């Protein structure tokens, strides 16, 4: 996925390729919106901040080719925008954990290609049953490809806490999949 993102950035920077820009936006929108909504406490403002970031990226697209870690760069830029917004509004009202956005396995990849529809639905249900912060960490790492260290910096938590969230996510997902008794269920074979 990292190579695909870098390819989109290169297309946008070198050829003003709007379709690649749109793919980049659609890939990052769900995770970024959930992340910034947790920071500013308002989903509509979160969408505005994500859109403002991508408008700025389009305006400065010629400078995109040199970005080494695109997901990390984009999330840090978004965090800076959110902090600026909060300072200008002088209010911080984070969302309660129940209000977090749910994860859907929308992008295709090698892992999701192998899943049956029933297993995919079961997996989405297990992920969405995770505590909000755990689900957010899972999304940032698995969907957006951020490293543990980067997620720790964005969420202002330790790397050990990120690891704990991922262990919890994996254990809950495995428990859910093992408990299922459908044709797509996963069995213990280790």
Secondary structure, 3 states (H helix, E strand, C coil): CHHHHHHHHHHHHHHCCHHHHHHHHHHHHHHHHHHHHHHHCCHHHHHHHHHHHHHHHHHCHHHHHHCCCHHHHHHHHHHHHHHHHHHHHCCCCCCCHHHCCCCCCCCCCHHHHCCCHHHHHHHHHHHHCCCHHHHHHHHHHHHCCCCHHHHHHHHCCCHHHHHHHHHHHHHHHHHHHHHCCCCCCCCCCC
